[in-house]
Amino acid sequence: IHFFKNVIKRLDRLGHEVMVTSRRFGNMESMLDKNDIECYLVGEHGGSSKEMKLKCSSQRILGLTDLILEKRPDVALYKHSVEAPRVAYGLGIPSICVLDNEKATAQNRLMLPISSRVIAPDAISIDEIMQFGVSEGSIRRFNGFCELAHIEDFIPNDEVINELRINEDLPLAILRPEPVMANYFTGDPGSSIVTSLLRNLREYNCVVFPRTDEQSKLFRDHGAIIPDHCIDALSLIYHSSIVISAGGSMNREAVALGKPAISTYPEKLLAITEHMVEKGIKMHSCDANEVKRLSDALSDNKSYERSVRRKLKKMENPIDVIVQELERIEL
């Protein structure tokens, strides 16, 4: 939502009519309400089961087909959606796919070959994208990463600290476990580095964003603060000392805000993660003790934060790229 809400705002300002669709998943509806986004909710997430993923995706394609036939949009824009490109392709509507995960093989095989245009960070090589049946001429790469779009017009809110009753005398660490429901993740869904980190980070306020109800109970029993409703996560990141995540987006949001971030993803890293680690704007470790040492060194390290911000200034805003590609198609 953070990505598309700012794309929507920009397109609205430019006079484009925008129709938004989403599926029901987690706290999606409350996040849409919180960001004042009018949306057609079609279908739901299938969870971690391959059978349910297939059934729910098929049902969503049927629902989207009826909606798109009724509304007749000129172009479809999506990020790692399987259903949107299938409906757009079937109905002869031009489409733009935003890609930042070359390891999501199942999704990429289904969406990339039938997308009119593909926008991706230049950390992902042309060959990596073309292996999914994409022609080189339909690819637009940019210098940066998608989460830079999340912070356009961002104004931090202090209320989130009071909302979660965070002790302001202690540094704030935000933690996110492995993407256990993702098709591309092959690790043990019952195990997470977060459990070890909560033991190591006793002198921090640790706010954890779990993936499952079982994780919520486990991490809360280890002393974590678990938000029980939709909160302003970007503002929380802004006020944090360190973000430690085995996922991708929250870490990249931290980097976009100039905050220290450590990836604890245990499998082959995404190209964008490797690129950010090489540039020194993100760290990576799966060793809980090393993560603790890095956290202590980087937390509230103003020199490091200034260095990250200098590097960010040289990057492109993906919203600019999206608008250019949309207007190119509409012309």
N, C-alpha and C positions, 0 to 999 in steps of 0.2 A: 504493500500500500504506500509506503514512503516513497518508493520509486515513481509509481504512477500518479500519485496525488499532485506532484509538482509538474509532471508532464501535462496533466489535465489543466492545471492552473495556467500554464503557459499557452496551451492551445486555446483556452477560453479567452485569454487576453488578446490573442491574435485573431479572434473572431470565428474560430472553428467550432462546429457543433460536435460535442463529444458524448458518446453513449458508452457506459461502463457495464461490464459483466464480470461476475465472479462466481465461484462455487462456495458452498457452505463448508467451512473448515475451521476448527478451533474457535478463536475469538474474532474471526473475520468480520462478522456482522457488527460487533461492538466497535471494532477499529474503523469500519466504514462510517458508522454513526459519529464517532469521535472526530473524524476528519471531514464531516459534512459532505460525504460523497454519495450522490444518488446512484444506485446500482441495481441492475437486474441480477438476482441470485438464481443461478441455474445449476442444478445438480449438486453433488457433494464429493468429498474426498473419499477414496476407497480404503484408506488406512494402509497398513503394511502388507496386506494380503494381495498377491498377484491376481487372484480370481476377482476380488472385490474392486481392485484398481481397474480391471478390464470392464467389469459390469458398470461401474459408476461412470467411467469415461464414455462408454457407449451410450448410456442414458443421457449424459450431458451433451454429446454430439446431437442427439435427437432434439433435445430442448433448445439448444443454440440454433439449430437449423430453423425451427419455427420462428424464433425471435428475430433472427437476421433476415428471414424472408419478409417479415412484417416491417422491420425498420429500414432495410435497404441502405446500410452504410456504404460509403465510397471506398474505404480502406480499413483493414484490420491491423491492429498493433497489439503485440503480446510478448511476454517474456517467459520462455520455457513452458508454453502451453501446448498440449497435444491436440486438444479439441478445436481451438480457434483456427489453426491453419487448415485442419481437415474440412471444417465448414466453409471457410473462405475459399479454399481451392475448389470444393465441390460446387459452390455457387458462383464461381468466376469473379471473386472479389480480390483485388490486389492486397498483399499482406506484407508486413514487416515483422521480423522476429528479432528480439533482443536476446543475445546469447552470452552467457558468461560462465557456463559450466560444460566444458568439453567432455567431462567424464560421465555425464548423464546420458549414456549411450542409448538406452531404450527411448527416451524422449527425443533425442537428437535424430535418431533414425526415422522417427515418425513425423517430426515437424520440419526439419531443415530442408529436405528435398522438395517440399511443396510450398515453401515460403518464397515470395517474390524477391524480397531483400533480406539480408542478414546483417545486423549491426553487432559488432563484438569488440571488446578491448584488444589492442594490438599485442597484448601478452599471449593471446591465442594465435597460433600460426595459421597462415592461409591453408597449408596442407592439412592441419588438424580439422579445419572446418570443411574443406573440400572432400575429405574422406567419407562424409555423410551424403554425398551426392549433390553438393552445392557447386555451381559454376563460379569461377573466380570473379567474373564481372558483376555478380549479384552480392558481393561481400563488401561491406563498408566497415573498416576498423578505425578505432580512435585511440588517442593517447590518454589513457585514464582507466577508470573502472566505474561500474554502474552506480555505486552508492554515492558518488559525487552528486548525483541528481537528488539524493535524499535531503541534502542540506541546503538546497536553493531556498532562499528567503527564510531560513530557519532562525527562530527566536527561542532561546532556551527558557524553560519554565522552572522556577525554583520549587513549586508546589509538590513536585514528585518526591522530593526528599522528605517532606512532612507526611505525605501520603503513606509512605512505606515505613515511617518512624525510624529513620536511619540515624544512628549515632554520629553526629558530625565531628566528633573528636577522633574518630578512626578513619583511615583511608577506605575508599569504596572500591571493591572489586566486583565486576559483573561477570558471571560465568554462564556458559551455554554448553550442554552436552552434545554428544555425537548425533548426527541426523539419522536416528535409528529407523525412521519410517520411509527413508528415501530408497528408491529402487537400486541406486548405485552403491549404497553402503553395504558392505559384506561382513562387518564386525559383529560382535556379540551384543545384542540389544539389551542384555541384562547387566552389562558391565560399563562403567564410565570412569574416566579419569577425574571427573568432578568430585567423586567420593574422597579420593586421596587429596585433592586440592583443598577441600573443606577442612581436612585435618591439618594441612600445612599452613593455611591462611587464617589462623585463629585471631590474629591481631587486625584483621580486616573485617569491615562489613561485607558480607558476601551475599549478593543478590543473584539468584539463579533463575533462569528461564528454562524450565524442564520441557521435554518433548512429550512425556506421557504422564498419566495420573500416578503410576507406580513410582516414577522418578520424583514426582512432587513429594510424596510421602517419605521416600528414602532421604532426599536431600534436606527436607525440613527436619527430620530426625537427627541430621548431622549439624544442625544449627543454622542452616541457610534461611535467608529471607526469600519467600516465594510469593510474588504478586498474585493475588487471588482475583484480580479483575484487570481489564485493559488499562495500561498506563502509558504515559508519554516516555517510551523507551529511549528516544533520541535525546531528550533532556536528561534522562538518567545517565546515559553515556557521557554527555557533556560534563556532568558533575562528577564523573567517576575518576578514580586514580589509575585504573587498569581494566582492560577488557580481555577476558580469557575465554576463547570459544573453540569448540571442535567443529563448529559450523563455519559458514563463510560470511554471510551478510552482516551480522552484528560486528564482527571484527573489522570489516571494511568500512562500516559506518563509523566506528571509532577512529580509524585512520583518516577518514574524510573530515572528521572534526578535529584532527590533529592530536588525538589521544593515543597513548601506547596500547598496542594490541598484541596478544600472543595467540597463535593458532596451535591447538592441540589435536588437530585432525590426525588420526592414526594410520591412514592409508595413503596411497599416492596423492600428492598435492595437486590441486588445480593449477593450471598455467598462471592464472592471475595471482594466486598465493605465492608461487615460486618467484614470480616477477617482483612482487612487493617485498618479499624477504631479501632478494638480491639487491633491491634499491635501499634497503635499510629502513623501510617505513612500517614493517611488521616483523615479528619474531615467530619462530616455530620451535616447539619442543613437546615431546610426549612423556617427558620425565618430570614427575610431580615436584621433585626437589629442585630441578633446574628451573622449572616454571616459577617456583617460589623465589629463587635468587634473581631471576629476571624481573619479577614483579617488584621486588624491593628496590632494584636498581632503577627501574623505569617509572615507578609511581610518582606522579607529580614532578617529573623531571622536566623543568621548563626548557632547558637547553635542547633536550631531545625533541620536545614538542615543536620548538621553533624550527628545528632541522626538518621535521616532517612537513610543516606548513610551507617552507621554502620549496620543497619538491612538489607539493600539490599545486602550487601556483603555475607550474609549467604544463599542467595537464588540461585536457579538454572537458567541458561540461557535456555529458552525453545527451542532455535535453536539446542542446543546440544541434547535435548530429541528428537526433530523431526528427526534429522539426524540419530540417533541411531535406531529409529523406521522404517525409510525409508530403511536403509541398512539391517535391520532385515527382512523386507518383500522381498527385492530384492534377498537376499540370499536364 
